[in-house]
Amino acid sequence: MSQAAENVTVAPRLVGKYFAQTIIVLAAYLIAGKLGQATSNIRSSNLGPVWPAYGVALAAILLCGYRVWVGIAIAAFLVASLSPVPPVAAVGQAAGATLGALVGAFLLGRIAKFRPSLSRLRDALALIVLGALGSAIVSATIGVSVLYATHVQAYSGLSSAWLIYWLGDSTGVLLVAPLMMTAPDLLRIRRRARIGEFAALLLLLAATCFIFFGDLTLIPVKLHVLAFAVLPFVMWAAIRFGVSGAAVSILFVATIATVETALGSGPFALNTPFTNAVLLDVFFAVLSVSGLTLAAVIAEREQGEREREQLVRKQAAMEARLRLATIVESSDDAITGEDMKGIITDWNKGAEQLYGYSASEAIGKPVSFLTPADRSDDSLEIMRKLKDREAVRHYETVRQKRDGTRLEVLLTVSPIIDSQGRMIGISAIARDITERKRAEEALRESEDKLRLLLDSTAEAIYGIDLEGCCTFCNSACVRALGYTCADELLGKNMHYLIHHTRADGTLMPVEECKIFRAFRAGEGTHIDDEVLWRRSGTSFPAEYWAYPQRKGPKVVGAVVAFIDITENKLAKAALASVSRRLIEAQEQERTRIARELHDDIGQRLALLAVELEQLHKELPSLLEVRSRMGELWKQTSEIATDIQTLSHELHSSKLEYLGIEAAMRGFCREFEEQQQVEIDFKTDDLPRPLAPNISLCLFRVLQEALHNSAKHSGVRHVEVRLWGTSDEIHLAVSDSGAGFDSDAAKEGRGLGLISMEERLKLLNGTFSVESQPNRGTTIRARVPLSSGTDAIRAAG
């Protein structure tokens, strides 16, 4: 649009505004003039003590400019025409009022540099001296001259008329002009407490005015001397509500006082009309000067405090900017500034170190020269967000150094907004994260390797925090517990999830869980056999290890590994069953051999011995034959005895028919005779009956122990103790002989020790050897009584 077209568009708006202002001023002047003429009782001809219309004229020019003089002149002529004066006098009064208002506005603007807000004491004094008293000289002089020229006389003479004219216009300015110029301040009051206070002020002020100016019949004493008692209310309004409040309170007092004086009441209705008018104007002037100056002083002081606060804030902002500039320059991060076109405007030391360009080389260039060609889309995305006034935080991208090296950087980009809310630039902070990215990549590779290792191992592994909740688990753990994925276990309490149980089948409290030893003691723990439960509700035996997981010196969790030992236990059970059956087969074979030796060979040898004895008796003459036959008989008897002893060792019939105590006692007696040793055999609290498999096991242990003692101890005294408890049976074989090194024996034990231990293992018993060189040997065996029934059931 051209300048001429713009002027054509603006001109109607200006003309309309001018006419609107003129009409408003004209109407306000007419209303104020009619109100001034309403108090005819205290007026003389066309003059009165208060002329509010003149205050409207001066305020209108100060607010709207000199161009509204036409409205003032027309309104002044119309008001004067409605009074009993000739038309020529009306024209003269209108000219005097218009010219006086123009002169007053001119003096205020040129001399006092007047501000309509009246926020300074000089503005209040200028309004009083120049605007009210000074300009009213012009209007009073012209107005009185015109009246006397047209033979319209007021009051008692020319000087009296001029004084009333001058005081009336001056009072009108003091009463009306401040209110018109500061009325918007009253409209800004929003809090209910403030509105209530202002209403209470006016109510109390009205009551005081009626008391002092109304000559109420309820009060017999005239209180005219206390007319200035309204001044504290004016001061209250000035202090709490400023110039506008003081102006309203003064106008309130002036209105009530003028009306009551016109009605013949109050302290200003006791003298002649002239005196009353002068006293009334002086009273209004004193109130106005007091209230306006006090309000102006308070406003100026508050303005000064606000300016000082603004100055302090500006100084603080300046110091903050200086500190910020120092921080920016000392930062290791690259901090740059750009204008709206992407041209670099700021470049700190960190940017010089990061990118390799000095500030003089970078400032003035487009920021795109730092962006590699293949990452231009990153810059477009950042600009799209910034156009929406949205900051870009922790954005990872690539920048290019001066030598062409690519950098991984972390960007934070923010729009720069001015005080009017406009975006005027961009600030960017870049941090080199190349090393961090490399470390993250190395960490990812390490985690991938660890994950591959965890997933490829056959052991089930999981981690828990201090609350027992799962932090990670491998595929073997997921499969072993019957789940489909690791997410189903993460965050779950593993103690309750796998249902650790005690021997009686009840749920184990967390406090008793052996895994938590890793937390409490900070040491690893190993459990070789514990029941765990799958998701499906089935259980399985497991062997597991738990080790504390540390972060520095602090324990933060545990790592648990377990394996399903179901197959191992089945294999051990199968092996134990095979071993038991082998020993049973061995015992059966021994029983058969013993029976054969006893029933067949032993009988035949006995028969042979009988026949030889008979032969010896029938041939007494043959001395040599008899001697030879005697020897054969003796040898045959010895063979029979040895075979019988061997039979008892292979299978003791006493053990089978008389029990373990009689069998052991008999064996000890036979062993004494054969080996020429002394055996002290004692028994206590033996349970009856005792399971055959337990009796046979302990009998074989006794046989092997006595043979070992006779062979290796070197002594001829052995103690044998056999006793029972409520749930176990014990055997101890002791001698005080040569003894042996138990540590060496553990590494190279003979078949005898192994046989004894294996026999006891089949019955869930325990076997121990206590021996030291030259201090004797003690062999102990312990078998639970319940093993006899279990072994029979397992064999069946």
ZAMARGU-4260 file (C-alpha; in steps of 0.2 Angstrom, whole numbers, plus 5000, padded with zeros to 4 digits):
<rodrens>
0) 5000/5000/5000 | 5007/5017/4995 | 5009/5032/5007 | 4995/5042/4999 | 4983/5027/5001
5) 4988/5025/5020 | 4985/5044/5022 | 4968/5042/5014 | 4964/5028/5026 | 4971/5036/5042
10) 4963/5054/5039 | 4944/5048/5042 | 4949/5040/5058 | 4958/5056/5065 | 4943/5066/5060
15) 4931/5055/5068 | 4942/5055/5084 | 4943/5074/5084 | 4924/5076/5082 | 4921/5063/5096
20) 4933/5072/5108 | 4925/5089/5104 | 4907/5082/5107 | 4913/5074/5124 | 4921/5090/5130
25) 4906/5101/5124 | 4894/5089/5134 | 4905/5089/5150 | 4907/5108/5150 | 4888/5110/5148
30) 4885/5098/5163 | 4898/5106/5173 | 4891/5124/5169 | 4873/5119/5173 | 4879/5112/5190
35) 4889/5128/5193 | 4873/5139/5190 | 4862/5128/5201 | 4867/5137/5217 | 4859/5153/5213
40) 4856/5157/5231 | 4875/5161/5233 | 4878/5169/5216 | 4877/5187/5210 | 4871/5190/5192
45) 4882/5178/5182 | 4895/5175/5195 | 4897/5162/5209 | 4910/5155/5221 | 4914/5139/5211
50) 4914/5137/5192 | 4918/5118/5189 | 4916/5121/5170 | 4933/5130/5169 | 4941/5115/5177
55) 4933/5104/5163 | 4940/5116/5150 | 4958/5116/5156 | 4958/5097/5159 | 4951/5094/5142
60) 4965/5104/5133 | 4979/5095/5144 | 4972/5078/5140 | 4966/5080/5122 | 4976/5095/5115
65) 4973/5112/5109 | 4961/5106/5095 | 4946/5104/5107 | 4945/5123/5110 | 4931/5124/5098
70) 4920/5113/5109 | 4925/5123/5124 | 4921/5139/5116 | 4904/5133/5110 | 4899/5125/5127
75) 4905/5141/5136 | 4894/5152/5125 | 4879/5141/5127 | 4881/5141/5146 | 4883/5160/5147
80) 4868/5162/5135 | 4857/5153/5148 | 4861/5165/5161 | 4854/5183/5162 | 4867/5192/5152
85) 4867/5200/5134 | 4873/5189/5120 | 4888/5201/5118 | 4893/5197/5136 | 4890/5178/5133
90) 4902/5179/5118 | 4915/5189/5129 | 4914/5176/5144 | 4915/5161/5132 | 4931/5169/5124
95) 4938/5173/5141 | 4935/5155/5147 | 4943/5148/5131 | 4958/5159/5131 | 4961/5157/5149
100) 4961/5138/5147 | 4973/5139/5132 | 4985/5150/5141 | 4984/5139/5157 | 4988/5123/5146
105) 5002/5133/5137 | 5010/5139/5153 | 5009/5121/5161 | 5017/5113/5146 | 5031/5126/5142
110) 5036/5131/5159 | 5032/5117/5171 | 5034/5102/5159 | 5017/5096/5166 | 5012/5078/5168
115) 4993/5075/5169 | 4997/5060/5181 | 5001/5073/5194 | 5015/5060/5200 | 5027/5074/5205
120) 5025/5088/5218 | 5031/5101/5204 | 5015/5095/5194 | 5003/5099/5208 | 5011/5116/5212
125) 5011/5120/5194 | 4993/5116/5192 | 4989/5126/5208 | 4999/5141/5203 | 4999/5141/5184
130) 4984/5131/5179 | 4972/5137/5193 | 4978/5154/5199 | 4987/5160/5184 | 4976/5155/5170
135) 4960/5161/5180 | 4968/5179/5179 | 4965/5179/5160 | 4947/5172/5161 | 4942/5183/5176
140) 4949/5199/5168 | 4941/5196/5151 | 4925/5190/5159 | 4922/5204/5171 | 4927/5218/5158
145) 4914/5211/5146 | 4901/5211/5160 | 4904/5228/5165 | 4905/5234/5147 | 4888/5227/5145
150) 4882/5235/5161 | 4880/5218/5170 | 4886/5221/5188 | 4889/5208/5201 | 4892/5209/5219
155) 4897/5226/5226 | 4909/5232/5213 | 4922/5229/5200 | 4936/5223/5211 | 4924/5212/5221
160) 4917/5204/5205 | 4934/5201/5198 | 4940/5192/5214 | 4924/5181/5214 | 4927/5177/5196
165) 4945/5173/5198 | 4942/5163/5214 | 4928/5153/5206 | 4938/5148/5190 | 4953/5144/5201
170) 4942/5133/5213 | 4934/5125/5198 | 4952/5120/5191 | 4957/5113/5209 | 4941/5103/5211
175) 4938/5096/5194 | 4954/5095/5184 | 4964/5083/5195 | 4949/5071/5195 | 4947/5071/5176
180) 4966/5068/5174 | 4968/5054/5187 | 4951/5046/5187 | 4958/5030/5178 | 4968/5027/5193
185) 4952/5024/5203 | 4946/5012/5190 | 4961/5001/5193 | 4956/4996/5211 | 4951/4978/5210
190) 4953/4971/5228 | 4937/4971/5238 | 4946/4977/5253 | 4952/4993/5244 | 4935/4996/5237
195) 4927/4994/5254 | 4939/5006/5262 | 4936/5019/5249 | 4917/5017/5251 | 4919/5019/5270
200) 4930/5034/5268 | 4917/5043/5257 | 4903/5038/5269 | 4912/5045/5284 | 4917/5060/5275
205) 4898/5063/5270 | 4893/5061/5288 | 4906/5073/5294 | 4901/5086/5281 | 4883/5085/5285
210) 4887/5087/5304 | 4898/5103/5301 | 4889/5111/5286 | 4871/5105/5289 | 4867/5113/5305
215) 4857/5098/5311 | 4843/5101/5323 | 4849/5085/5333 | 4865/5095/5337 | 4860/5111/5347
220) 4878/5118/5346 | 4884/5125/5330 | 4901/5117/5325 | 4906/5129/5312 | 4923/5132/5319
225) 4927/5113/5316 | 4924/5115/5297 | 4942/5110/5294 | 4939/5093/5303 | 4936/5086/5285
230) 4955/5088/5282 | 4960/5072/5290 | 4948/5063/5278 | 4956/5072/5263 | 4973/5067/5270
235) 4967/5049/5272 | 4962/5049/5254 | 4978/5056/5248 | 4989/5044/5257 | 4979/5028/5253
240) 4972/5032/5236 | 4983/5045/5228 | 4979/5061/5219 | 4963/5053/5212 | 4957/5049/5229
245) 4961/5066/5236 | 4952/5074/5221 | 4936/5064/5224 | 4936/5068/5243 | 4939/5087/5240
250) 4925/5087/5226 | 4914/5078/5238 | 4917/5091/5252 | 4915/5105/5240 | 4898/5098/5233
255) 4890/5096/5251 | 4897/5113/5257 | 4891/5122/5242 | 4874/5115/5243 | 4872/5118/5262
260) 4879/5136/5260 | 4866/5139/5246 | 4852/5132/5258 | 4858/5144/5271 | 4867/5132/5283
265) 4885/5130/5288 | 4899/5142/5293 | 4899/5150/5275 | 4881/5156/5276 | 4882/5169/5290
270) 4889/5184/5281 | 4886/5194/5265 | 4885/5185/5249 | 4903/5191/5244 | 4910/5186/5261
275) 4902/5170/5260 | 4909/5167/5243 | 4926/5172/5247 | 4927/5161/5263 | 4920/5146/5253
280) 4933/5148/5239 | 4947/5150/5252 | 4941/5134/5261 | 4941/5124/5245 | 4958/5131/5240
285) 4965/5126/5257 | 4958/5108/5255 | 4963/5106/5237 | 4981/5113/5240 | 4983/5102/5256
290) 4976/5086/5248 | 4984/5088/5231 | 5002/5092/5237 | 5001/5078/5250 | 4995/5066/5237
295) 5009/5072/5225 | 5022/5071/5238 | 5017/5053/5242 | 5016/5048/5223 | 5033/5056/5220
300) 5041/5046/5234 | 5033/5030/5228 | 5039/5034/5210 | 5056/5037/5217 | 5056/5020/5226
305) 5050/5012/5211 | 5064/5020/5201 | 5076/5015/5214 | 5070/4997/5213 | 5071/4997/5195
310) 5088/5004/5196 | 5093/4991/5208 | 5085/4977/5197 | 5095/4985/5182 | 5111/4984/5191
315) 5107/4966/5197 | 5103/4962/5179 | 5119/4970/5173 | 5129/4961/5186 | 5120/4945/5182
320) 5125/4948/5163 | 5143/4951/5168 | 5143/4935/5179 | 5135/4925/5165 | 5147/4932/5152
325) 5162/4926/5164 | 5154/4909/5166 | 5151/4908/5147 | 5169/4912/5143 | 5176/4900/5157
330) 5165/4886/5152 | 5173/4871/5143 | 5157/4868/5133 | 5155/4877/5116 | 5143/4891/5119
335) 5138/4901/5103 | 5125/4914/5098 | 5116/4916/5082 | 5104/4928/5074 | 5087/4924/5066
340) 5096/4921/5049 | 5108/4908/5057 | 5123/4919/5057 | 5135/4917/5072 | 5136/4932/5083
345) 5144/4925/5099 | 5158/4912/5101 | 5166/4908/5117 | 5183/4900/5122 | 5175/4883/5123
350) 5170/4884/5105 | 5187/4889/5100 | 5194/4874/5109 | 5181/4862/5103 | 5180/4867/5084
355) 5197/4875/5081 | 5191/4891/5075 | 5195/4908/5083 | 5181/4920/5087 | 5186/4932/5073
360) 5185/4917/5061 | 5168/4911/5066 | 5158/4926/5070 | 5149/4932/5054 | 5148/4915/5046
365) 5133/4904/5045 | 5132/4891/5058 | 5129/4878/5044 | 5148/4878/5040 | 5150/4867/5056
370) 5137/4854/5050 | 5143/4839/5039 | 5134/4838/5023 | 5126/4821/5028 | 5119/4829/5044
375) 5110/4844/5037 | 5093/4836/5041 | 5097/4838/5060 | 5099/4857/5058 | 5082/4858/5049
380) 5074/4848/5063 | 5081/4860/5076 | 5075/4875/5067 | 5058/4868/5066 | 5057/4866/5084
385) 5064/4883/5088 | 5051/4892/5077 | 5038/4885/5089 | 5047/4893/5103 | 5052/4876/5109
390) 5070/4873/5117 | 5079/4858/5110 | 5088/4849/5124 | 5101/4835/5124 | 5101/4833/5105
395) 5114/4821/5099 | 5122/4826/5082 | 5138/4827/5073 | 5149/4843/5070 | 5165/4846/5060
400) 5181/4853/5066 | 5192/4865/5057 | 5204/4850/5052 | 5189/4840/5046 | 5188/4828/5061
405) 5170/4823/5065 | 5164/4826/5083 | 5149/4818/5092 | 5141/4832/5101 | 5127/4835/5113
410) 5117/4850/5109 | 5105/4861/5119 | 5098/4875/5108 | 5086/4888/5115 | 5077/4903/5107
415) 5082/4921/5113 | 5067/4931/5118 | 5067/4950/5121 | 5056/4959/5133 | 5042/4961/5121
420) 5041/4942/5118 | 5049/4942/5101 | 5062/4929/5096 | 5078/4939/5091 | 5091/4925/5091
425) 5097/4908/5096 | 5109/4901/5109 | 5117/4884/5108 | 5128/4874/5120 | 5138/4860/5113
430) 5147/4847/5123 | 5160/4834/5115 | 5153/4817/5119 | 5165/4807/5107 | 5174/4798/5121
435) 5157/4795/5130 | 5150/4787/5114 | 5165/4776/5112 | 5164/4771/5130 | 5145/4767/5127
440) 5149/4757/5112 | 5162/4748/5121 | 5150/4745/5136 | 5137/4739/5123 | 5149/4727/5116
445) 5154/4721/5133 | 5136/4719/5138 | 5132/4709/5122 | 5147/4698/5125 | 5141/4695/5143
450) 5123/4692/5137 | 5130/4680/5124 | 5139/4671/5138 | 5124/4671/5150 | 5113/4664/5136
455) 5125/4651/5130 | 5129/4644/5147 | 5119/4629/5154 | 5118/4636/5171 | 5103/4646/5176
460) 5109/4663/5182 | 5099/4678/5189 | 5102/4694/5199 | 5092/4701/5213 | 5093/4718/5222
465) 5092/4720/5241 | 5073/4717/5241 | 5075/4700/5232 | 5068/4707/5216 | 5075/4700/5200
470) 5086/4712/5190 | 5092/4701/5176 | 5091/4683/5171 | 5097/4672/5157 | 5088/4661/5145
475) 5093/4645/5155 | 5085/4653/5170 | 5069/4656/5160 | 5068/4639/5154 | 5072/4630/5170
480) 5058/4639/5179 | 5046/4636/5165 | 5043/4654/5159 | 5043/4661/5141 | 5053/4677/5142
485) 5064/4686/5154 | 5051/4700/5156 | 5040/4689/5166 | 5053/4687/5179 | 5061/4705/5180
490) 5055/4714/5195 | 5047/4699/5204 | 5053/4693/5221 | 5063/4678/5217 | 5062/4670/5234
495) 5043/4669/5234 | 5043/4665/5215 | 5053/4649/5216 | 5046/4645/5233 | 5061/4640/5244
500) 5055/4626/5255 | 5061/4618/5271 | 5062/4599/5275 | 5044/4599/5281 | 5038/4607/5265
505) 5033/4624/5272 | 5038/4640/5264 | 5055/4646/5270 | 5054/4664/5277 | 5066/4677/5269
510) 5076/4678/5285 | 5081/4660/5284 | 5085/4660/5265 | 5103/4655/5263 | 5105/4666/5248
515) 5103/4681/5259 | 5119/4676/5268 | 5127/4685/5253 | 5119/4701/5259 | 5121/4699/5277
520) 5139/4692/5278 | 5145/4699/5261 | 5151/4682/5257 | 5146/4668/5244 | 5136/4653/5249
525) 5134/4636/5241 | 5119/4625/5243 | 5121/4607/5236 | 5103/4602/5237 | 5087/4612/5238
530) 5070/4611/5231 | 5064/4624/5219 | 5048/4626/5210 | 5043/4630/5192 | 5029/4641/5186
535) 5019/4625/5183 | 5019/4620/5201 | 5031/4606/5199 | 5047/4605/5210 | 5065/4600/5206
540) 5081/4598/5216 | 5094/4611/5212 | 5112/4615/5217 | 5115/4634/5218 | 5128/4647/5222
545) 5125/4665/5227 | 5138/4679/5227 | 5136/4697/5233 | 5135/4710/5220 | 5145/4726/5225
550) 5145/4744/5219 | 5161/4750/5227 | 5162/4744/5245 | 5143/4743/5246 | 5133/4727/5243
555) 5119/4731/5231 | 5112/4714/5227 | 5117/4696/5223 | 5120/4685/5208 | 5113/4667/5209
560) 5117/4652/5198 | 5108/4636/5200 | 5107/4619/5190 | 5094/4606/5190 | 5102/4590/5198
565) 5087/4579/5195 | 5097/4568/5183 | 5112/4568/5195 | 5101/4562/5209 | 5093/4549/5199
570) 5111/4543/5193 | 5117/4542/5211 | 5101/4533/5216 | 5104/4521/5202 | 5122/4519/5207
575) 5118/4516/5225 | 5105/4503/5220 | 5118/4494/5209 | 5131/4495/5223 | 5118/4488/5236
580) 5113/4474/5224 | 5131/4469/5221 | 5134/4468/5240 | 5118/4458/5242 | 5123/4447/5228
585) 5140/4445/5236 | 5132/4441/5253 | 5121/4428/5244 | 5136/4420/5236 | 5145/4420/5253
590) 5129/4412/5261 | 5129/4399/5247 | 5148/4395/5249 | 5146/4394/5268 | 5132/4382/5266
595) 5141/4372/5254 | 5157/4372/5265 | 5147/4367/5280 | 5134/4355/5273 | 5145/4346/5260
600) 5164/4348/5262 | 5163/4349/5281 | 5152/4334/5283 | 5163/4324/5271 | 5179/4329/5280
605) 5171/4324/5297 | 5166/4307/5290 | 5184/4305/5284 | 5191/4309/5301 | 5179/4296/5309
610) 5185/4283/5296 | 5203/4287/5300 | 5200/4285/5318 | 5192/4268/5316 | 5206/4263/5305
615) 5218/4268/5319 | 5209/4258/5332 | 5208/4242/5321 | 5226/4241/5317 | 5235/4243/5334
620) 5250/4233/5329 | 5256/4243/5315 | 5265/4257/5324 | 5270/4267/5309 | 5253/4266/5301
625) 5245/4271/5317 | 5257/4286/5319 | 5253/4291/5301 | 5235/4289/5302 | 5235/4300/5319
630) 5243/4314/5310 | 5230/4313/5296 | 5216/4313/5308 | 5223/4328/5317 | 5226/4338/5300
635) 5208/4333/5295 | 5201/4340/5311 | 5210/4356/5309 | 5204/4358/5291 | 5186/4355/5297
640) 5188/4368/5311 | 5195/4381/5298 | 5181/4378/5286 | 5169/4380/5300 | 5177/4397/5305
645) 5177/4402/5287 | 5159/4398/5286 | 5155/4409/5301 | 5164/4423/5294 | 5156/4422/5277
650) 5139/4420/5285 | 5135/4420/5303 | 5120/4410/5307 | 5120/4418/5324 | 5118/4435/5316
655) 5103/4428/5307 | 5095/4418/5321 | 5101/4426/5337 | 5104/4444/5333 | 5118/4457/5331
660) 5123/4456/5349 | 5126/4437/5350 | 5134/4437/5333 | 5146/4450/5337 | 5150/4443/5355
665) 5153/4426/5347 | 5164/4433/5333 | 5174/4442/5346 | 5177/4426/5356 | 5182/4416/5341
670) 5193/4430/5335 | 5202/4431/5352 | 5206/4412/5351 | 5212/4413/5333 | 5223/4429/5334
675) 5228/4428/5353 | 5221/4445/5357 | 5210/4452/5371 | 5193/4460/5365 | 5183/4470/5377
680) 5165/4470/5370 | 5151/4480/5378 | 5133/4485/5372 | 5120/4497/5378 | 5102/4501/5374
685) 5101/4491/5358 | 5084/4492/5350 | 5075/4475/5346 | 5072/4469/5333 | 5085/4477/5322
690) 5084/4477/5303 | 5094/4463/5295 | 5103/4475/5283 | 5109/4486/5298 | 5114/4471/5308
695) 5124/4464/5293 | 5132/4481/5289 | 5138/4484/5307 | 5144/4465/5308 | 5155/4468/5292
700) 5162/4484/5299 | 5167/4475/5315 | 5175/4461/5306 | 5185/4473/5295 | 5190/4484/5309
705) 5196/4469/5320 | 5206/4462/5306 | 5214/4479/5303 | 5218/4481/5321 | 5226/4464/5323
710) 5236/4467/5307 | 5242/4485/5310 | 5240/4491/5328 | 5254/4480/5336 | 5244/4478/5352
715) 5234/4464/5359 | 5219/4474/5367 | 5204/4480/5357 | 5189/4489/5364 | 5172/4487/5355
720) 5157/4497/5360 | 5139/4495/5352 | 5125/4506/5358 | 5109/4513/5352 | 5099/4529/5354
725) 5081/4534/5350 | 5084/4535/5331 | 5102/4529/5328 | 5114/4514/5332 | 5133/4517/5335
730) 5148/4506/5333 | 5166/4511/5339 | 5181/4500/5338 | 5197/4507/5347 | 5214/4502/5350
735) 5229/4511/5358 | 5242/4504/5345 | 5253/4512/5332 | 5240/4522/5323 | 5243/4531/5306
740) 5242/4548/5297 | 5224/4552/5294 | 5228/4565/5280 | 5238/4552/5271 | 5225/4539/5274
745) 5212/4550/5265 | 5222/4550/5249 | 5227/4532/5249 | 5214/4522/5258 | 5214/4503/5257
750) 5199/4493/5251 | 5194/4489/5269 | 5191/4507/5273 | 5182/4510/5257 | 5171/4494/5259
755) 5166/4500/5276 | 5162/4518/5270 | 5152/4511/5255 | 5142/4499/5266 | 5137/4514/5278
760) 5133/4526/5263 | 5120/4513/5257 | 5111/4515/5273 | 5113/4534/5274 | 5125/4531/5288
765) 5142/4540/5292 | 5159/4533/5294 | 5174/4541/5302 | 5192/4536/5307 | 5201/4545/5321
770) 5220/4541/5321 | 5237/4548/5324 | 5254/4540/5324 | 5258/4531/5341 | 5241/4537/5348
775) 5230/4523/5343 | 5215/4522/5331 | 5196/4523/5333 | 5184/4518/5319 | 5166/4525/5322
780) 5150/4520/5312 | 5133/4527/5314 | 5117/4521/5305 | 5100/4529/5306 | 5087/4516/5312
785) 5075/4522/5298 | 5088/4517/5285 | 5083/4499/5287 | 5065/4501/5282 | 5070/4513/5268
790) 5083/4501/5261 | 5071/4487/5261 | 5058/4497/5252 | 5070/4503/5239 | 5076/4485/5236
795) 5059/4480/5234
</rodrens>
